Amino acid sequence: MQTMKSSKILKADAREQLLGKYKTVIMAFLLMQILLSGCLSIAQSQLNLQSFGSAVVYYAVYLILVLFGAIFTAGQNYLYLNIARGQEYGIRNIWYPFRSLADKCLLLQLFIFVMLFVCSLPLLISATILISTGNSYFVIPVVLALIFFLLACVLIQLDYSQVFYLVLDQPALSVRELLRQSKTLMKGHKGGYFYLLVSFIGIFLLTVLTFGVGTLWAYPYFMSAKANYYLNLTSQTESAH
């Protein structure tokens, strides 16, 4: 039975696989950022955010871009999976999910968003009561609700962290099946995956010193390590059966 690789090995694999490929992955990242950020900037420039109606429209556009960002996330995942598997890769990979998987990506992202929103309700309600009444006794409920929300966010993101890889490898599965399979895959592995993610905090903090330029190298490294984790996780599951 194949064992899970350590974060150190996964990151070493990622670095090795990216050698000679940074031009492609950086261009793919920049293209995604330009499209998403550009749309948001256009909306912001065309709206007067001081008015309630314009603010609503702006945040509606923002929500739509968050949902559509899921399709680009799947496209980025497809690029890094191809690299990790030694298959043909290119900037065009980021458009792959738009062909037939866009609806599933949108529904998966919408489900996760709704889950997070529901978990935020206790915080929103308690914070609203605190602000409206000014009663200091509501500080404790707000703090407890905040802790609950943060923990829920982490667990939800970990449980469904593999859906945008699974939708690429198993497109025939329904949205419900993809969500269930991701949760099953992550059972007993959330701690290891969380450790892999937080191990990149130092790297992303260092990008601040380069005024964000370092993100062009940190992001591909991060995405490649996550793709390798998925492949290791699924191969371990297959060998177990």
C-alpha positions in Angstrom: 0.0 0.0 0.0 1.4 3.4 -1.0 1.9 5.8 1.8 1.2 9.6 1.8 4.3 11.6 0.9 5.5 14.2 3.4 5.0 17.9 2.7 8.7 18.2 2.2 8.7 15.6 -0.6 5.6 17.0 -2.2 7.2 20.4 -2.4 10.5 19.0 -3.7 8.5 17.2 -6.5 6.7 20.4 -7.3 10.0 22.4 -7.6 11.5 19.7 -9.9 8.4 19.5 -12.1 8.3 23.3 -12.6 11.9 23.6 -13.8 11.8 25.0 -17.3 8.0 25.6 -17.2 7.8 28.8 -15.3 7.1 30.9 -18.4 4.0 28.9 -19.2 2.6 28.8 -15.6 3.3 32.5 -15.0 1.6 33.5 -18.2 -1.4 31.3 -17.3 -1.6 32.9 -13.8 -1.3 36.5 -15.2 -4.0 35.8 -17.8 -6.4 34.6 -15.1 -5.7 37.6 -12.9 -6.0 40.1 -15.7 -9.4 38.7 -16.7 -10.9 38.5 -13.2 -9.3 41.7 -11.8 -10.0 43.6 -15.0 -13.7 42.8 -14.9 -13.9 43.9 -11.3 -12.0 47.1 -12.0 -14.3 48.0 -14.9 -17.4 47.5 -12.6 -15.8 49.6 -10.0 -14.9 52.4 -12.4 -18.5 52.5 -13.8 -20.3 52.5 -10.5 -20.7 55.1 -7.8 -20.1 53.0 -4.8 -21.4 55.8 -2.5 -24.9 54.9 -3.5 -26.6 51.8 -2.1 -27.8 50.6 -5.5 -24.4 50.8 -7.1 -22.8 49.1 -4.1 -25.3 46.2 -4.5 -24.5 45.9 -8.2 -20.7 46.0 -7.4 -20.9 43.2 -4.8 -23.2 41.2 -7.2 -20.5 41.4 -9.8 -17.9 40.4 -7.3 -20.0 37.3 -6.3 -20.4 36.4 -10.0 -16.6 36.7 -10.4 -16.0 34.5 -7.3 -18.2 31.8 -8.9 -16.6 32.1 -12.3 -13.2 32.0 -10.6 -14.0 28.4 -9.8 -13.8 27.6 -13.5 -10.4 29.2 -13.7 -9.3 27.3 -10.6 -10.3 24.1 -12.3 -8.4 25.2 -15.4 -5.3 26.0 -13.3 -5.6 22.6 -11.6 -5.8 20.9 -15.0 -2.6 22.7 -16.1 -0.7 21.6 -13.0 -2.1 18.0 -13.1 -0.8 17.7 -16.6 2.6 18.9 -15.5 2.7 16.5 -12.5 1.6 13.6 -14.7 4.2 14.4 -17.4 1.5 15.0 -20.0 1.3 17.7 -22.6 0.6 21.1 -21.1 0.1 24.7 -22.1 -1.7 28.0 -21.3 -4.7 26.6 -23.2 -5.2 24.2 -20.4 -6.9 26.9 -18.3 -9.8 27.0 -20.8 -10.5 23.3 -20.6 -13.2 23.4 -17.9 -15.1 26.0 -20.0 -15.9 23.3 -22.6 -18.2 21.1 -20.6 -17.5 21.4 -16.9 -18.4 25.1 -16.3 -21.8 24.3 -14.9 -20.5 21.8 -12.4 -17.7 24.1 -11.3 -20.2 26.9 -10.7 -22.5 24.7 -8.7 -19.6 23.3 -6.6 -18.4 26.8 -5.8 -22.0 27.9 -5.1 -22.5 25.0 -2.7 -19.3 25.9 -0.8 -20.2 29.6 -0.7 -23.6 28.8 0.7 -22.1 26.5 3.3 -19.7 29.3 4.4 -22.5 31.9 4.4 -24.7 29.7 6.6 -21.9 29.2 9.1 -21.4 33.0 9.2 -25.0 33.7 10.2 -24.4 33.4 14.0 -21.5 35.9 13.7 -23.5 38.3 11.6 -26.6 38.1 13.9 -24.6 38.5 17.1 -22.5 41.3 15.7 -25.6 43.1 14.5 -27.2 42.9 17.9 -24.0 44.1 19.6 -23.7 47.1 17.2 -27.4 48.0 17.4 -27.7 47.7 21.2 -24.2 48.6 22.3 -24.6 46.0 25.1 -21.2 44.7 26.0 -22.6 41.4 27.1 -22.9 40.5 23.5 -19.1 40.6 23.0 -18.8 37.0 24.3 -21.4 35.6 21.8 -19.6 37.5 19.0 -16.2 36.0 20.0 -17.7 32.5 20.2 -19.5 33.0 16.9 -16.2 34.2 15.3 -14.3 31.1 16.6 -17.1 28.8 15.3 -17.0 30.5 11.9 -13.3 30.3 11.5 -13.3 26.6 12.5 -16.2 25.9 10.1 -14.4 27.7 7.3 -11.3 25.6 7.8 -13.2 22.3 8.0 -15.4 23.1 4.9 -12.4 24.1 2.8 -10.5 21.0 3.8 -13.4 18.6 3.3 -14.1 19.9 -0.2 -10.5 20.8 -1.2 -10.3 18.1 -3.9 -13.6 18.8 -5.8 -11.9 20.9 -8.5 -9.5 18.1 -9.2 -12.1 15.4 -9.1 -14.4 17.2 -11.5 -11.5 17.0 -14.0 -10.7 13.3 -13.6 -14.3 12.1 -13.1 -16.6 14.5 -15.1 -19.4 12.0 -15.2 -20.0 12.3 -11.4 -22.8 14.5 -10.2 -22.1 17.6 -8.1 -23.3 15.7 -5.0 -21.1 12.7 -5.8 -18.1 15.0 -6.3 -18.6 16.7 -2.9 -19.1 13.3 -1.2 -16.0 11.8 -2.8 -13.9 14.8 -1.8 -15.1 14.5 1.8 -14.4 10.7 1.8 -10.9 11.3 0.3 -10.0 13.8 3.0 -11.2 11.7 5.9 -8.1 11.1 8.0 -6.0 13.4 5.9 -7.2 16.9 6.8 -4.3 17.4 9.2 -1.6 16.6 6.7 -3.2 18.7 4.0 -3.6 21.6 6.4 0.1 21.4 7.3 1.0 21.5 3.6 -1.0 24.6 3.1 0.3 26.5 6.2 3.8 25.6 5.2 3.5 28.1 2.4 2.6 31.0 4.7 6.3 32.0 5.1 6.8 32.0 1.3 3.8 34.2 0.6 4.8 36.6 3.4 8.2 36.9 1.7 6.4 38.0 -1.5 5.4 41.1 0.3 9.0 42.1 0.3 9.1 41.9 -3.5 5.9 44.1 -3.7 4.0 41.0 -4.9 6.3 40.1 -7.8 7.4 37.0 -5.9 3.8 35.7 -6.2 4.6 34.9 -9.9 6.8 32.1 -8.6 5.1 31.3 -5.2 1.7 30.7 -6.8 2.9 28.0 -9.3 4.9 26.4 -6.5 1.8 26.3 -4.3 -0.5 25.0 -7.0 2.0 22.3 -8.1 2.4 21.1 -4.6 -1.4 20.8 -4.2 -1.7 18.9 -7.5 0.9 16.5 -6.3 -0.9 16.0 -3.0 -4.1 15.2 -4.9 -2.3 12.6 -7.1 -0.7 11.0 -4.1 -4.0 11.0 -2.2 -5.9 9.3 -5.0 -3.2 6.8 -5.8 -3.1 5.8 -2.1 -6.9 5.4 -2.1 -6.7 3.3 -5.3 -4.0 1.0 -3.9 -6.0 0.5 -0.7 -8.8 -1.0 -2.8 
